[in-house]
Amino acid sequence: MGKVLIIGAGGVGTVVVHKVAQNTDVFTEIMLASRTKSKCDDIAKTIKERYGVTIQTAQVDADNVPELTALFNSFK
């Protein structure tokens, strides 16, 4: 039904991803992006184990507008 892109894999981003993953009837595609992709990958692994939901991950610097634009365009 809906896509969501979450930027940031800190405390708040982690909580948001967990809440979104619990609502698969609303959010059909989830992507978590951060400067450190390995943090996103670790969170994605936990989400898969806990909820059975696969999320996409990406590396992005939120201060870099061209990088953000490229990510937005690729995820749509």
Helices and strands as residue ranges (DSSP letters): E 2-7, H 11-21, E 27-34, H 37-51, E 56-59, H 65-75
